[in-house]
Amino acid sequence: MLMARIEKFEDLEIWQLAREFCSDVYTLFLNSSLGIDYPLRNKMDKSSGSIMDNIAEGFERKGNEEFIQYLSIAKASCGELRSQLYRSLDRNHINQPKFNQLIEKLDLEGRKIGFLMTWLRNTGFKGSKLR
């Protein structure tokens, strides 16, 4: 099986999904009452951005141990954002179908990040920084 070479963080599917999720969250702000719940809105903006930003920063560190550390932070931000989605649902900012769609997508993102962390722990490659 031929695998694509990952040369920059933008090549990572998990980063692409995180970017897409950031856009989904921003669309919520524009199209729901969540846009005026400023404390929750700001938290959600930060946690959704944290997912993609930590994936990018960890990748740029060029070492597996550091990358795993930043992926762990990104995965934790997925959990934080899931919790914030529950608050959005409970405050009637989003409906149940939208909530279900976003939770499912965010859960997938968290699992993919976890899979990459496991792979990095088990691979012999330690990153370009540690050649």
Sequence and secondary structure as in RCSB ss.txt:
>XXXX:A:sequence
MLMARIEKFEDLEIWQLAREFCSDVYTLFLNSSLGIDYPLRNKMDKSSGSIMDNIAEGFERKGNEEFIQYLSIAK
ASCGELRSQLYRSLDRNHINQPKFNQLIEKLDLEGRKIGFLMTWLRNTGFKGSKLR
>XXXX:A:secstr
       SGGG HHHHHHHHHHHHHHHHHHHSGGGG HHHHHHHHHHHHHHHHHHHHHHHT SHHHHHHHHHHHH
HHHHHHHHHHHHHHHTTSS HHHHHHHHHHHHHHHHHHHHHHHHHHH S   GGG 
